[in-house]
Amino acid sequence: MRQPKKEPLYKSFGYAFEGIFAGIRKERNMKIHCVAAIGVTAAGILFHISALEWCICLVLFGMIMALELVNTAIEAVVDLVTEEKRPLAKLAKDTAAGAVLIAALMAAAAGLTIFLPKLSQLFSL
């Protein structure tokens, strides 16, 4: 039996970018994450953070935004499957949202660890 021909790789990337842009356009929290990433990037440039600190910030940006997209996908699939209030649907949505929240809180803690000493030094506290 012959397998269907796969689409070109560039189309896969196109679909992925469509998903990213849809997430940014449609999801309030993704917009917030993007604004936070821009703010942290500006602060990183201003404070001349180290290469290691940049790597930490970039990994955290990627993790949070990827989790937000997964959360959006889970919510969409749950909504597609059922419009009823069901305990398993609620569990799926709540735990996906919780994953994003944990990542965001840990990213905020890492950001404070990186930037508070620099702010303190700037204001001579």
Backbone torsions as a table, in degrees:
resi	resn	phi	psi	omega
1	MET	NA	133.3	-175.6
2	ARG	-89.2	133.6	178.5
3	GLN	-81.9	147.6	178.3
4	PRO	-63.3	146.4	-179.6
5	LYS	-67.4	134.3	178.2
6	LYS	-76.2	148.0	176.6
7	GLU	-70.5	158.9	177.5
8	PRO	-60.4	151.4	-177.5
9	LEU	-57.2	-38.4	-177.8
10	TYR	-61.2	-29.5	177.7
11	LYS	-69.0	-36.9	176.6
12	SER	-60.9	-43.2	176.8
13	PHE	-63.9	-38.1	178.4
14	GLY	-60.3	-44.6	178.5
15	TYR	-63.6	-39.7	179.6
16	ALA	-63.1	-44.3	178.7
17	PHE	-65.9	-36.4	174.8
18	GLU	-58.4	-42.4	178.8
19	GLY	-64.1	-42.5	179.1
20	ILE	-62.4	-49.4	-177.8
21	PHE	-65.9	-36.1	176.4
22	ALA	-63.6	-41.7	178.0
23	GLY	-61.3	-41.4	179.5
24	ILE	-68.4	-43.2	-178.3
25	ARG	-66.6	-39.9	-168.3
26	LYS	-100.4	-18.8	-173.1
27	GLU	-109.6	116.1	179.4
28	ARG	-55.3	-44.9	-176.9
29	ASN	-65.6	-32.9	177.4
30	MET	-66.4	-38.0	176.1
31	LYS	-62.1	-42.6	178.1
32	ILE	-61.3	-44.3	178.9
33	HIS	-61.8	-39.2	179.2
34	CYS	-65.2	-43.5	178.0
35	VAL	-63.5	-41.1	178.0
36	ALA	-62.8	-41.8	179.2
37	ALA	-62.9	-40.3	177.8
38	ILE	-65.1	-42.4	178.8
39	GLY	-63.1	-43.3	179.3
40	VAL	-67.1	-38.4	178.0
41	THR	-62.5	-44.2	177.6
42	ALA	-61.3	-44.0	178.6
43	ALA	-64.1	-38.7	178.4
44	GLY	-62.3	-40.3	177.7
45	ILE	-67.6	-45.3	-179.1
46	LEU	-59.8	-42.9	-175.3
47	PHE	-94.5	2.9	178.2
48	HIS	52.0	54.7	-179.5
49	ILE	-65.9	157.1	-176.0
50	SER	-73.2	167.6	177.8
51	ALA	-59.0	-41.7	178.9
52	LEU	-63.3	-42.7	178.5
53	GLU	-64.1	-38.0	175.3
54	TRP	-62.1	-43.7	179.7
55	CYS	-60.3	-43.0	178.4
56	ILE	-60.5	-47.3	-180.0
57	CYS	-61.7	-44.9	-178.4
58	LEU	-64.3	-42.1	177.9
59	VAL	-62.7	-42.2	-179.8
60	LEU	-68.2	-39.9	175.2
61	PHE	-56.9	-50.1	-177.6
62	GLY	-61.7	-43.2	-178.5
63	MET	-63.7	-46.2	-177.4
64	ILE	-66.4	-45.7	-178.5
65	MET	-67.1	-38.9	177.0
66	ALA	-64.2	-43.7	178.3
67	LEU	-63.7	-36.8	177.9
68	GLU	-63.6	-39.6	177.3
69	LEU	-67.0	-39.9	177.0
70	VAL	-64.4	-42.4	177.4
71	ASN	-58.5	-44.9	178.7
72	THR	-61.4	-42.7	179.5
73	ALA	-63.7	-43.1	179.1
74	ILE	-62.4	-45.3	179.0
75	GLU	-61.1	-40.9	-179.9
76	ALA	-64.7	-42.3	-179.6
77	VAL	-66.8	-43.1	178.5
78	VAL	-61.0	-44.4	179.3
79	ASP	-65.6	-32.3	178.1
80	LEU	-68.0	-37.6	-175.9
81	VAL	-77.2	-39.7	-176.8
82	THR	-150.9	142.4	172.6
83	GLU	-101.5	-9.0	179.3
84	GLU	-74.0	153.5	172.2
85	LYS	-79.8	108.7	-178.6
86	ARG	-126.1	141.9	-177.1
87	PRO	-57.5	-40.4	-179.6
88	LEU	-70.1	-34.6	176.2
89	ALA	-64.4	-43.9	177.8
90	LYS	-62.4	-43.2	179.1
91	LEU	-60.7	-44.9	179.9
92	ALA	-60.9	-47.6	-178.6
93	LYS	-66.9	-45.0	-177.2
94	ASP	-66.5	-41.1	-179.0
95	THR	-70.5	-35.5	176.1
96	ALA	-64.2	-43.3	177.3
97	ALA	-65.3	-37.6	177.7
98	GLY	-62.6	-36.5	178.1
99	ALA	-62.2	-42.4	178.2
100	VAL	-65.1	-42.5	-179.3
101	LEU	-62.0	-44.7	178.4
102	ILE	-59.4	-46.9	179.9
103	ALA	-61.5	-42.4	-179.4
104	ALA	-65.8	-40.8	178.4
105	LEU	-65.0	-41.7	178.9
106	MET	-68.4	-35.9	176.4
107	ALA	-65.2	-40.6	177.5
108	ALA	-63.0	-41.2	178.0
109	ALA	-63.1	-42.9	178.2
110	ALA	-64.3	-41.8	178.8
111	GLY	-61.5	-42.0	177.0
112	LEU	-63.7	-39.2	178.8
113	THR	-63.0	-37.9	-179.7
114	ILE	-77.4	-45.5	-168.3
115	PHE	-95.2	-26.3	-179.7
116	LEU	-59.8	-44.8	177.8
117	PRO	-61.4	-34.9	179.5
118	LYS	-70.5	-40.9	175.8
119	LEU	-65.0	-41.8	179.1
120	SER	-60.1	-43.4	179.7
121	GLN	-66.5	-38.7	179.8
122	LEU	-62.1	-42.7	-178.5
123	PHE	-95.4	7.9	178.6
124	SER	50.9	48.3	179.7
125	LEU	-88.7	NA	NA
